[in-house]
Amino acid sequence: MRIELFTFCDFAQENNGKLTIVGTFDTIISRTFPCMHPQLSVVIRIRFDLWEFSNHHFRIETRDLNGEMNMDAINGNVDVKGVGNATAVSHLVFTISNLRFKGSGVINFVLYIDDKEISSIPLHVRKG
């Protein structure tokens, strides 16, 4: 499996296998702390090879540089089925509302599939 896309954005949706992604970013700037970001979406596009077609458990965790979780983990399953091709794509799209930050720093969003860490991306939170 390969991660083709892992990003934060203002809005995302999937419609019949097509992704719409608006306003991708990796930094949130706040004047004061603690702060709350009203809404963001997380988008992941995963390409699976033929021998990986099956049901896979996924988990997304958030951790700051001290190893503390910023929010509850997101858990689910993705059932990968082919349509006559040697690979198949699955999209994971999540909207997170009212995400709170104690202070500036980096929050890593870590993707696990079948309990194996596959990829991660940083979300930078800065004072500005």
N, CA, C and O atoms as CSV, one atom per row, in Angstrom:
chain,resi,resn,atom,element,x,y,z
A,1,MET,N,N,0.839,-1.175,0.000
A,1,MET,CA,C,0.000,0.000,0.000
A,1,MET,C,C,0.881,1.233,0.000
A,1,MET,O,O,1.984,1.231,0.546
A,2,ARG,N,N,0.379,2.271,-0.614
A,2,ARG,CA,C,1.098,3.533,-0.710
A,2,ARG,C,C,0.148,4.682,-0.382
A,2,ARG,O,O,-1.009,4.688,-0.803
A,3,ILE,N,N,0.653,5.645,0.369
A,3,ILE,CA,C,-0.121,6.850,0.656
A,3,ILE,C,C,0.123,7.824,-0.491
A,3,ILE,O,O,1.252,8.269,-0.700
A,4,GLU,N,N,-0.921,8.154,-1.225
A,4,GLU,CA,C,-0.793,9.108,-2.327
A,4,GLU,C,C,-1.110,10.536,-1.892
A,4,GLU,O,O,-0.676,11.499,-2.525
A,5,LEU,N,N,-1.873,10.664,-0.800
A,5,LEU,CA,C,-2.247,11.994,-0.317
A,5,LEU,C,C,-2.587,11.896,1.157
A,5,LEU,O,O,-3.310,10.993,1.578
A,6,PHE,N,N,-2.065,12.827,1.938
A,6,PHE,CA,C,-2.373,12.928,3.365
A,6,PHE,C,C,-2.266,14.404,3.685
A,6,PHE,O,O,-1.158,14.939,3.734
A,7,THR,N,N,-3.395,15.084,3.906
A,7,THR,CA,C,-3.370,16.534,4.054
A,7,THR,C,C,-4.489,17.023,4.956
A,7,THR,O,O,-5.470,16.319,5.194
A,8,PHE,N,N,-4.323,18.246,5.454
A,8,PHE,CA,C,-5.371,18.985,6.154
A,8,PHE,C,C,-5.955,19.979,5.166
A,8,PHE,O,O,-5.256,20.469,4.279
A,9,CYS,N,N,-7.242,20.277,5.322
A,9,CYS,CA,C,-7.852,21.272,4.446
A,9,CYS,C,C,-9.080,21.873,5.122
A,9,CYS,O,O,-9.538,21.402,6.163
A,10,ASP,N,N,-9.599,22.936,4.492
A,10,ASP,CA,C,-10.791,23.607,5.009
A,10,ASP,C,C,-12.053,22.790,4.753
A,10,ASP,O,O,-12.976,22.792,5.568
A,11,PHE,N,N,-12.090,22.088,3.614
A,11,PHE,CA,C,-13.279,21.310,3.239
A,11,PHE,C,C,-12.859,20.167,2.336
A,11,PHE,O,O,-11.970,20.317,1.498
A,12,ALA,N,N,-13.504,19.024,2.511
A,12,ALA,CA,C,-13.254,17.882,1.627
A,12,ALA,C,C,-14.490,17.013,1.566
A,12,ALA,O,O,-15.263,16.921,2.520
A,13,GLN,N,N,-14.657,16.382,0.423
A,13,GLN,CA,C,-15.719,15.388,0.275
A,13,GLN,C,C,-15.335,14.407,-0.818
A,13,GLN,O,O,-14.546,14.714,-1.711
A,14,GLU,N,N,-15.916,13.221,-0.722
A,14,GLU,CA,C,-15.750,12.218,-1.763
A,14,GLU,C,C,-17.115,11.979,-2.389
A,14,GLU,O,O,-18.122,11.863,-1.690
A,15,ASN,N,N,-17.134,11.908,-3.698
A,15,ASN,CA,C,-18.379,11.658,-4.417
A,15,ASN,C,C,-18.086,10.694,-5.554
A,15,ASN,O,O,-17.443,11.064,-6.536
A,16,ASN,N,N,-18.553,9.462,-5.426
A,16,ASN,CA,C,-18.351,8.428,-6.449
A,16,ASN,C,C,-16.874,8.237,-6.788
A,16,ASN,O,O,-16.513,8.113,-7.959
A,17,GLY,N,N,-16.026,8.213,-5.767
A,17,GLY,CA,C,-14.610,7.963,-5.978
A,17,GLY,C,C,-13.781,9.192,-6.301
A,17,GLY,O,O,-12.558,9.095,-6.394
A,18,LYS,N,N,-14.418,10.351,-6.475
A,18,LYS,CA,C,-13.684,11.587,-6.758
A,18,LYS,C,C,-13.574,12.408,-5.485
A,18,LYS,O,O,-14.531,12.523,-4.720
A,19,LEU,N,N,-12.390,12.980,-5.267
A,19,LEU,CA,C,-12.159,13.834,-4.105
A,19,LEU,C,C,-12.266,15.298,-4.492
A,19,LEU,O,O,-11.764,15.718,-5.534
A,20,THR,N,N,-12.926,16.063,-3.642
A,20,THR,CA,C,-12.900,17.519,-3.736
A,20,THR,C,C,-12.210,18.019,-2.483
A,20,THR,O,O,-12.645,17.732,-1.368
A,21,ILE,N,N,-11.126,18.774,-2.669
A,21,ILE,CA,C,-10.331,19.277,-1.548
A,21,ILE,C,C,-10.172,20.783,-1.727
A,21,ILE,O,O,-9.735,21.250,-2.778
A,22,VAL,N,N,-10.533,21.542,-0.682
A,22,VAL,CA,C,-10.453,22.999,-0.742
A,22,VAL,C,C,-9.585,23.506,0.407
A,22,VAL,O,O,-9.819,23.166,1.566
A,23,GLY,N,N,-8.599,24.309,0.084
A,23,GLY,CA,C,-7.820,25.020,1.083
A,23,GLY,C,C,-6.895,24.157,1.914
A,23,GLY,O,O,-7.012,24.129,3.139
A,24,THR,N,N,-5.975,23.449,1.267
A,24,THR,CA,C,-5.047,22.610,2.021
A,24,THR,C,C,-4.038,23.474,2.790
A,24,THR,O,O,-3.609,24.520,2.304
A,25,PHE,N,N,-3.664,23.023,3.999
A,25,PHE,CA,C,-2.749,23.795,4.850
A,25,PHE,C,C,-2.030,22.862,5.812
A,25,PHE,O,O,-2.376,21.687,5.935
A,26,ASP,N,N,-1.011,23.411,6.501
A,26,ASP,CA,C,-0.327,22.646,7.552
A,26,ASP,C,C,-0.041,23.484,8.789
A,26,ASP,O,O,0.634,23.021,9.709
A,27,THR,N,N,-0.551,24.725,8.820
A,27,THR,CA,C,-0.282,25.627,9.943
A,27,THR,C,C,-1.559,26.349,10.357
A,27,THR,O,O,-2.321,26.834,9.521
A,28,ILE,N,N,-1.769,26.405,11.660
A,28,ILE,CA,C,-2.860,27.193,12.243
A,28,ILE,C,C,-2.208,28.279,13.085
A,28,ILE,O,O,-1.305,28.001,13.875
A,29,ILE,N,N,-2.667,29.520,12.916
A,29,ILE,CA,C,-2.122,30.645,13.661
A,29,ILE,C,C,-3.216,31.210,14.549
A,29,ILE,O,O,-4.335,31.460,14.099
A,30,SER,N,N,-2.877,31.409,15.819
A,30,SER,CA,C,-3.828,31.961,16.782
A,30,SER,C,C,-3.186,33.126,17.512
A,30,SER,O,O,-1.977,33.136,17.743
A,31,ARG,N,N,-3.994,34.099,17.869
A,31,ARG,CA,C,-3.486,35.250,18.629
A,31,ARG,C,C,-3.340,34.923,20.110
A,31,ARG,O,O,-2.471,35.468,20.791
A,32,THR,N,N,-4.203,34.024,20.608
A,32,THR,CA,C,-4.186,33.688,22.032
A,32,THR,C,C,-4.270,32.174,22.212
A,32,THR,O,O,-4.727,31.447,21.330
A,33,PHE,N,N,-3.819,31.726,23.373
A,33,PHE,CA,C,-3.907,30.312,23.749
A,33,PHE,C,C,-4.471,30.221,25.155
A,33,PHE,O,O,-4.216,31.112,25.965
A,34,PRO,N,N,-5.218,29.193,25.474
A,34,PRO,CA,C,-5.616,28.116,24.564
A,34,PRO,C,C,-6.536,28.645,23.472
A,34,PRO,O,O,-7.151,29.703,23.610
A,35,CYS,N,N,-6.615,27.880,22.379
A,35,CYS,CA,C,-7.451,28.297,21.260
A,35,CYS,C,C,-8.231,27.098,20.739
A,35,CYS,O,O,-7.968,25.952,21.104
A,36,MET,N,N,-9.192,27.393,19.882
A,36,MET,CA,C,-10.002,26.358,19.278
A,36,MET,C,C,-10.085,26.631,17.778
A,36,MET,O,O,-10.391,27.748,17.362
A,37,HIS,N,N,-9.815,25.616,16.977
A,37,HIS,CA,C,-10.001,25.735,15.526
A,37,HIS,C,C,-11.390,25.178,15.215
A,37,HIS,O,O,-11.681,24.028,15.545
A,38,PRO,N,N,-12.247,25.979,14.584
A,38,PRO,CA,C,-13.644,25.562,14.441
A,38,PRO,C,C,-13.859,24.296,13.607
A,38,PRO,O,O,-14.716,23.477,13.939
A,39,GLN,N,N,-13.095,24.132,12.535
A,39,GLN,CA,C,-13.311,22.942,11.696
A,39,GLN,C,C,-12.165,22.753,10.723
A,39,GLN,O,O,-11.690,23.705,10.105
A,40,LEU,N,N,-11.731,21.513,10.598
A,40,LEU,CA,C,-10.770,21.157,9.558
A,40,LEU,C,C,-11.089,19.747,9.088
A,40,LEU,O,O,-11.725,18.969,9.799
A,41,SER,N,N,-10.644,19.436,7.900
A,41,SER,CA,C,-10.814,18.088,7.356
A,41,SER,C,C,-9.456,17.445,7.170
A,41,SER,O,O,-8.467,18.111,6.864
A,42,VAL,N,N,-9.427,16.148,7.360
A,42,VAL,CA,C,-8.247,15.330,7.113
A,42,VAL,C,C,-8.588,14.423,5.941
A,42,VAL,O,O,-9.623,13.756,5.937
A,43,VAL,N,N,-7.693,14.404,4.935
A,43,VAL,CA,C,-7.927,13.598,3.740
A,43,VAL,C,C,-6.744,12.670,3.517
A,43,VAL,O,O,-5.588,13.094,3.536
A,44,ILE,N,N,-7.055,11.392,3.306
A,44,ILE,CA,C,-6.021,10.397,3.030
A,44,ILE,C,C,-6.463,9.573,1.821
A,44,ILE,O,O,-7.583,9.065,1.773
A,45,ARG,N,N,-5.568,9.452,0.856
A,45,ARG,CA,C,-5.805,8.606,-0.327
A,45,ARG,C,C,-4.763,7.493,-0.292
A,45,ARG,O,O,-3.559,7.752,-0.304
A,46,ILE,N,N,-5.246,6.247,-0.248
A,46,ILE,CA,C,-4.370,5.087,-0.130
A,46,ILE,C,C,-4.548,4.196,-1.352
A,46,ILE,O,O,-5.670,3.860,-1.731
A,47,ARG,N,N,-3.433,3.818,-1.961
A,47,ARG,CA,C,-3.472,2.881,-3.099
A,47,ARG,C,C,-3.024,1.509,-2.614
A,47,ARG,O,O,-1.942,1.358,-2.047
A,48,PHE,N,N,-3.871,0.517,-2.845
A,48,PHE,CA,C,-3.614,-0.865,-2.456
A,48,PHE,C,C,-3.310,-1.702,-3.687
A,48,PHE,O,O,-3.938,-1.532,-4.732
A,49,ASP,N,N,-2.347,-2.605,-3.561
A,49,ASP,CA,C,-2.045,-3.558,-4.626
A,49,ASP,C,C,-2.993,-4.749,-4.533
A,49,ASP,O,O,-3.630,-4.975,-3.504
A,50,LEU,N,N,-3.075,-5.497,-5.611
A,50,LEU,CA,C,-4.012,-6.607,-5.755
A,50,LEU,C,C,-3.976,-7.549,-4.556
A,50,LEU,O,O,-5.030,-7.961,-4.072
A,51,TRP,N,N,-2.790,-7.897,-4.068
A,51,TRP,CA,C,-2.680,-8.849,-2.967
A,51,TRP,C,C,-3.094,-8.257,-1.625
A,51,TRP,O,O,-3.155,-8.970,-0.624
A,52,GLU,N,N,-3.382,-6.947,-1.600
A,52,GLU,CA,C,-3.808,-6.299,-0.361
A,52,GLU,C,C,-5.323,-6.087,-0.304
A,52,GLU,O,O,-5.828,-5.512,0.660
A,53,PHE,N,N,-6.055,-6.549,-1.330
A,53,PHE,CA,C,-7.505,-6.388,-1.349
A,53,PHE,C,C,-8.097,-7.223,-0.223
A,53,PHE,O,O,-8.050,-8.452,-0.264
A,54,SER,N,N,-8.649,-6.564,0.773
A,54,SER,CA,C,-9.323,-7.206,1.903
A,54,SER,C,C,-9.799,-6.097,2.829
A,54,SER,O,O,-9.724,-4.916,2.491
A,55,ASN,N,N,-10.287,-6.486,3.992
A,55,ASN,CA,C,-10.725,-5.520,4.981
A,55,ASN,C,C,-9.530,-5.150,5.863
A,55,ASN,O,O,-8.827,-6.026,6.368
A,56,HIS,N,N,-9.308,-3.843,6.042
A,56,HIS,CA,C,-8.193,-3.353,6.852
A,56,HIS,C,C,-8.728,-2.425,7.942
A,56,HIS,O,O,-9.599,-1.591,7.693
A,57,HIS,N,N,-8.196,-2.585,9.144
A,57,HIS,CA,C,-8.519,-1.675,10.245
A,57,HIS,C,C,-7.559,-0.486,10.180
A,57,HIS,O,O,-6.363,-0.664,9.952
A,58,PHE,N,N,-8.084,0.724,10.380
A,58,PHE,CA,C,-7.217,1.899,10.431
A,58,PHE,C,C,-7.470,2.663,11.722
A,58,PHE,O,O,-8.530,2.558,12.340
A,59,ARG,N,N,-6.458,3.435,12.107
A,59,ARG,CA,C,-6.534,4.283,13.290
A,59,ARG,C,C,-5.697,5.532,13.007
A,59,ARG,O,O,-4.598,5.446,12.458
A,60,ILE,N,N,-6.228,6.678,13.386
A,60,ILE,CA,C,-5.486,7.929,13.282
A,60,ILE,C,C,-5.365,8.484,14.696
A,60,ILE,O,O,-6.367,8.726,15.369
A,61,GLU,N,N,-4.129,8.681,15.133
A,61,GLU,CA,C,-3.858,9.249,16.448
A,61,GLU,C,C,-3.184,10.602,16.281
A,61,GLU,O,O,-2.517,10.863,15.280
A,62,THR,N,N,-3.371,11.454,17.278
A,62,THR,CA,C,-2.683,12.749,17.291
A,62,THR,C,C,-1.769,12.772,18.497
A,62,THR,O,O,-2.165,12.388,19.597
A,63,ARG,N,N,-0.540,13.224,18.285
A,63,ARG,CA,C,0.426,13.294,19.379
A,63,ARG,C,C,1.239,14.580,19.241
A,63,ARG,O,O,1.669,14.953,18.150
A,64,ASP,N,N,1.436,15.246,20.385
A,64,ASP,CA,C,2.326,16.403,20.367
A,64,ASP,C,C,3.761,15.916,20.567
A,64,ASP,O,O,3.999,14.712,20.650
A,65,LEU,N,N,4.706,16.833,20.643
A,65,LEU,CA,C,6.112,16.446,20.757
A,65,LEU,C,C,6.449,15.795,22.094
A,65,LEU,O,O,7.508,15.182,22.230
A,66,ASN,N,N,5.556,15.920,23.091
A,66,ASN,CA,C,5.734,15.249,24.376
A,66,ASN,C,C,5.059,13.875,24.401
A,66,ASN,O,O,5.105,13.176,25.413
A,67,GLY,N,N,4.434,13.492,23.285
A,67,GLY,CA,C,3.760,12.195,23.211
A,67,GLY,C,C,2.335,12.199,23.716
A,67,GLY,O,O,1.701,11.145,23.767
A,68,GLU,N,N,1.807,13.368,24.095
A,68,GLU,CA,C,0.437,13.451,24.585
A,68,GLU,C,C,-0.551,13.512,23.421
A,68,GLU,O,O,-0.304,14.169,22.410
A,69,MET,N,N,-1.679,12.811,23.586
A,69,MET,CA,C,-2.719,12.829,22.555
A,69,MET,C,C,-3.512,14.122,22.666
A,69,MET,O,O,-3.836,14.566,23.767
A,70,ASN,N,N,-3.824,14.722,21.528
A,70,ASN,CA,C,-4.564,15.969,21.486
A,70,ASN,C,C,-6.069,15.734,21.376
A,70,ASN,O,O,-6.861,16.598,21.753
A,71,MET,N,N,-6.463,14.584,20.867
A,71,MET,CA,C,-7.882,14.229,20.723
A,71,MET,C,C,-7.988,12.708,20.712
A,71,MET,O,O,-6.982,12.007,20.599
A,72,ASP,N,N,-9.198,12.212,20.830
A,72,ASP,CA,C,-9.410,10.766,20.775
A,72,ASP,C,C,-9.040,10.238,19.399
A,72,ASP,O,O,-9.202,10.927,18.391
A,73,ALA,N,N,-8.545,9.020,19.368
A,73,ALA,CA,C,-8.175,8.389,18.097
A,73,ALA,C,C,-9.420,8.187,17.224
A,73,ALA,O,O,-10.526,7.996,17.729
A,74,ILE,N,N,-9.215,8.234,15.927
A,74,ILE,CA,C,-10.259,7.924,14.950
A,74,ILE,C,C,-10.017,6.490,14.493
A,74,ILE,O,O,-8.930,6.165,14.016
A,75,ASN,N,N,-11.021,5.634,14.637
A,75,ASN,CA,C,-10.905,4.219,14.279
A,75,ASN,C,C,-11.942,3.858,13.232
A,75,ASN,O,O,-13.020,4.449,13.178
A,76,GLY,N,N,-11.606,2.889,12.409
A,76,GLY,CA,C,-12.574,2.406,11.432
A,76,GLY,C,C,-11.996,1.280,10.612
A,76,GLY,O,O,-10.894,0.797,10.869
A,77,ASN,N,N,-12.761,0.871,9.619
A,77,ASN,CA,C,-12.341,-0.179,8.702
A,77,ASN,C,C,-12.533,0.302,7.281
A,77,ASN,O,O,-13.433,1.091,6.991
A,78,VAL,N,N,-11.680,-0.180,6.404
A,78,VAL,CA,C,-11.814,0.097,4.976
A,78,VAL,C,C,-11.770,-1.252,4.259
A,78,VAL,O,O,-10.830,-2.030,4.417
A,79,ASP,N,N,-12.811,-1.506,3.469
A,79,ASP,CA,C,-12.907,-2.756,2.726
A,79,ASP,C,C,-12.438,-2.493,1.299
A,79,ASP,O,O,-13.132,-1.833,0.526
A,80,VAL,N,N,-11.277,-3.002,0.957
A,80,VAL,CA,C,-10.660,-2.730,-0.334
A,80,VAL,C,C,-11.057,-3.831,-1.307
A,80,VAL,O,O,-10.785,-5.011,-1.084
A,81,LYS,N,N,-11.713,-3.415,-2.399
A,81,LYS,CA,C,-12.148,-4.351,-3.430
A,81,LYS,C,C,-11.678,-3.840,-4.783
A,81,LYS,O,O,-11.710,-2.639,-5.052
A,82,GLY,N,N,-11.252,-4.741,-5.610
A,82,GLY,CA,C,-10.828,-4.358,-6.950
A,82,GLY,C,C,-11.996,-4.316,-7.909
A,82,GLY,O,O,-13.035,-4.932,-7.670
A,83,VAL,N,N,-11.821,-3.594,-8.983
A,83,VAL,CA,C,-12.836,-3.515,-10.047
A,83,VAL,C,C,-12.198,-3.915,-11.377
A,83,VAL,O,O,-12.452,-3.304,-12.416
A,84,GLY,N,N,-11.359,-4.961,-11.318
A,84,GLY,CA,C,-10.703,-5.420,-12.528
A,84,GLY,C,C,-9.331,-4.832,-12.754
A,84,GLY,O,O,-8.675,-5.160,-13.743
A,85,ASN,N,N,-8.879,-3.963,-11.854
A,85,ASN,CA,C,-7.560,-3.356,-11.974
A,85,ASN,C,C,-6.580,-4.052,-11.016
A,85,ASN,O,O,-6.991,-4.765,-10.101
A,86,ALA,N,N,-5.300,-3.833,-11.243
A,86,ALA,CA,C,-4.272,-4.425,-10.381
A,86,ALA,C,C,-4.113,-3.661,-9.078
A,86,ALA,O,O,-3.476,-4.160,-8.151
A,87,THR,N,N,-4.680,-2.455,-8.983
A,87,THR,CA,C,-4.649,-1.662,-7.759
A,87,THR,C,C,-6.038,-1.102,-7.498
A,87,THR,O,O,-6.887,-1.057,-8.388
A,88,ALA,N,N,-6.250,-0.680,-6.271
A,88,ALA,CA,C,-7.505,-0.027,-5.894
A,88,ALA,C,C,-7.176,1.127,-4.959
A,88,ALA,O,O,-6.204,1.072,-4.206
A,89,VAL,N,N,-7.990,2.169,-5.015
A,89,VAL,CA,C,-7.791,3.352,-4.183
A,89,VAL,C,C,-8.924,3.445,-3.174
A,89,VAL,O,O,-10.088,3.207,-3.497
A,90,SER,N,N,-8.559,3.796,-1.942
A,90,SER,CA,C,-9.551,4.088,-0.906
A,90,SER,C,C,-9.279,5.480,-0.357
A,90,SER,O,O,-8.128,5.890,-0.203
A,91,HIS,N,N,-10.347,6.192,-0.067
A,91,HIS,CA,C,-10.240,7.535,0.491
A,91,HIS,C,C,-10.775,7.537,1.912
A,91,HIS,O,O,-11.830,6.967,2.191
A,92,LEU,N,N,-10.046,8.177,2.799
A,92,LEU,CA,C,-10.515,8.424,4.155
A,92,LEU,C,C,-10.660,9.931,4.294
A,92,LEU,O,O,-9.685,10.666,4.137
A,93,VAL,N,N,-11.870,10.397,4.587
A,93,VAL,CA,C,-12.154,11.823,4.709
A,93,VAL,C,C,-12.866,12.042,6.036
A,93,VAL,O,O,-13.922,11.459,6.283
A,94,PHE,N,N,-12.284,12.889,6.895
A,94,PHE,CA,C,-12.846,13.167,8.206
A,94,PHE,C,C,-12.912,14.659,8.432
A,94,PHE,O,O,-11.988,15.390,8.074
A,95,THR,N,N,-13.998,15.111,9.024
A,95,THR,CA,C,-14.121,16.497,9.446
A,95,THR,C,C,-14.052,16.528,10.967
A,95,THR,O,O,-14.776,15.799,11.645
A,96,ILE,N,N,-13.182,17.373,11.493
A,96,ILE,CA,C,-12.978,17.501,12.930
A,96,ILE,C,C,-13.418,18.904,13.334
A,96,ILE,O,O,-12.914,19.896,12.808
A,97,SER,N,N,-14.355,18.981,14.266
A,97,SER,CA,C,-14.865,20.273,14.733
A,97,SER,C,C,-14.328,20.589,16.116
A,97,SER,O,O,-14.109,19.702,16.941
A,98,ASN,N,N,-14.120,21.889,16.345
A,98,ASN,CA,C,-13.742,22.407,17.664
A,98,ASN,C,C,-12.500,21.731,18.232
A,98,ASN,O,O,-12.499,21.267,19.372
A,99,LEU,N,N,-11.445,21.680,17.427
A,99,LEU,CA,C,-10.173,21.109,17.857
A,99,LEU,C,C,-9.461,22.127,18.739
A,99,LEU,O,O,-9.202,23.251,18.309
A,100,ARG,N,N,-9.142,21.735,19.973
A,100,ARG,CA,C,-8.551,22.649,20.953
A,100,ARG,C,C,-7.037,22.458,21.057
A,100,ARG,O,O,-6.526,21.341,20.980
A,101,PHE,N,N,-6.341,23.577,21.232
A,101,PHE,CA,C,-4.891,23.576,21.398
A,101,PHE,C,C,-4.536,24.344,22.659
A,101,PHE,O,O,-5.016,25.460,22.860
A,102,LYS,N,N,-3.699,23.759,23.515
A,102,LYS,CA,C,-3.271,24.410,24.758
A,102,LYS,C,C,-2.292,25.541,24.488
A,102,LYS,O,O,-2.307,26.568,25.166
A,103,GLY,N,N,-1.438,25.337,23.484
A,103,GLY,CA,C,-0.421,26.326,23.163
A,103,GLY,C,C,0.173,26.042,21.807
A,103,GLY,O,O,-0.279,25.149,21.090
A,104,SER,N,N,1.187,26.805,21.459
A,104,SER,CA,C,1.835,26.602,20.163
A,104,SER,C,C,2.648,25.317,20.201
A,104,SER,O,O,3.017,24.827,21.268
A,105,GLY,N,N,2.922,24.777,19.007
A,105,GLY,CA,C,3.700,23.545,18.908
A,105,GLY,C,C,3.355,22.779,17.652
A,105,GLY,O,O,2.832,23.336,16.687
A,106,VAL,N,N,3.654,21.500,17.678
A,106,VAL,CA,C,3.399,20.624,16.537
A,106,VAL,C,C,2.554,19.449,17.014
A,106,VAL,O,O,2.854,18.819,18.029
A,107,ILE,N,N,1.501,19.168,16.271
A,107,ILE,CA,C,0.665,18.000,16.525
A,107,ILE,C,C,0.833,17.079,15.325
A,107,ILE,O,O,0.540,17.467,14.194
A,108,ASN,N,N,1.302,15.863,15.567
A,108,ASN,CA,C,1.462,14.881,14.493
A,108,ASN,C,C,0.221,14.013,14.399
A,108,ASN,O,O,-0.234,13.449,15.394
A,109,PHE,N,N,-0.319,13.914,13.200
A,109,PHE,CA,C,-1.418,13.004,12.906
A,109,PHE,C,C,-0.785,11.752,12.321
A,109,PHE,O,O,-0.138,11.808,11.274
A,110,VAL,N,N,-0.969,10.625,12.991
A,110,VAL,CA,C,-0.298,9.381,12.632
A,110,VAL,C,C,-1.338,8.372,12.156
A,110,VAL,O,O,-2.325,8.110,12.843
A,111,LEU,N,N,-1.102,7.807,10.968
A,111,LEU,CA,C,-2.000,6.808,10.386
A,111,LEU,C,C,-1.438,5.414,10.622
A,111,LEU,O,O,-0.294,5.122,10.272
A,112,TYR,N,N,-2.263,4.556,11.222
A,112,TYR,CA,C,-1.944,3.146,11.403
A,112,TYR,C,C,-2.930,2.336,10.579
A,112,TYR,O,O,-4.129,2.613,10.585
A,113,ILE,N,N,-2.429,1.345,9.876
A,113,ILE,CA,C,-3.293,0.389,9.186
A,113,ILE,C,C,-2.893,-0.989,9.670
A,113,ILE,O,O,-1.722,-1.369,9.626
A,114,ASP,N,N,-3.896,-1.736,10.135
A,114,ASP,CA,C,-3.668,-3.060,10.717
A,114,ASP,C,C,-2.589,-2.988,11.794
A,114,ASP,O,O,-1.705,-3.842,11.865
A,115,ASP,N,N,-2.677,-1.951,12.632
A,115,ASP,CA,C,-1.777,-1.710,13.769
A,115,ASP,C,C,-0.327,-1.460,13.383
A,115,ASP,O,O,0.563,-1.586,14.224
A,116,LYS,N,N,-0.075,-1.109,12.131
A,116,LYS,CA,C,1.271,-0.754,11.682
A,116,LYS,C,C,1.276,0.727,11.294
A,116,LYS,O,O,0.411,1.181,10.545
A,117,GLU,N,N,2.260,1.477,11.809
A,117,GLU,CA,C,2.349,2.892,11.442
A,117,GLU,C,C,2.728,3.001,9.976
A,117,GLU,O,O,3.744,2.460,9.540
A,118,ILE,N,N,1.889,3.716,9.213
A,118,ILE,CA,C,2.073,3.829,7.769
A,118,ILE,C,C,2.613,5.200,7.374
A,118,ILE,O,O,3.504,5.304,6.530
A,119,SER,N,N,2.064,6.260,7.993
A,119,SER,CA,C,2.460,7.616,7.603
A,119,SER,C,C,2.037,8.591,8.694
A,119,SER,O,O,1.222,8.266,9.557
A,120,SER,N,N,2.609,9.796,8.639
A,120,SER,CA,C,2.186,10.857,9.552
A,120,SER,C,C,2.415,12.204,8.886
A,120,SER,O,O,3.239,12.343,7.982
A,121,ILE,N,N,1.667,13.192,9.357
A,121,ILE,CA,C,1.856,14.570,8.891
A,121,ILE,C,C,1.790,15.505,10.099
A,121,ILE,O,O,1.062,15.239,11.055
A,122,PRO,N,N,2.555,16.604,10.053
A,122,PRO,CA,C,2.531,17.553,11.171
A,122,PRO,C,C,1.515,18.666,10.935
A,122,PRO,O,O,1.328,19.134,9.812
A,123,LEU,N,N,0.873,19.071,12.009
A,123,LEU,CA,C,0.051,20.277,12.024
A,123,LEU,C,C,0.740,21.253,12.955
A,123,LEU,O,O,0.831,21.011,14.159
A,124,HIS,N,N,1.224,22.357,12.401
A,124,HIS,CA,C,1.937,23.371,13.185
A,124,HIS,C,C,0.922,24.357,13.752
A,124,HIS,O,O,0.037,24.833,13.040
A,125,VAL,N,N,1.058,24.654,15.028
A,125,VAL,CA,C,0.190,25.632,15.690
A,125,VAL,C,C,1.108,26.728,16.219
A,125,VAL,O,O,1.996,26.484,17.036
A,126,ARG,N,N,0.864,27.959,15.724
A,126,ARG,CA,C,1.761,29.067,16.059
A,126,ARG,C,C,0.977,30.261,16.578
A,126,ARG,O,O,-0.209,30.429,16.293
A,127,LYS,N,N,1.674,31.078,17.344
A,127,LYS,CA,C,1.105,32.349,17.790
A,127,LYS,C,C,1.426,33.404,16.746
A,127,LYS,O,O,2.548,33.481,16.245
A,128,GLY,N,N,0.436,34.210,16.425
A,128,GLY,CA,C,0.669,35.217,15.405
A,128,GLY,C,C,-0.215,36.423,15.556
A,128,GLY,O,O,-0.125,37.357,14.759
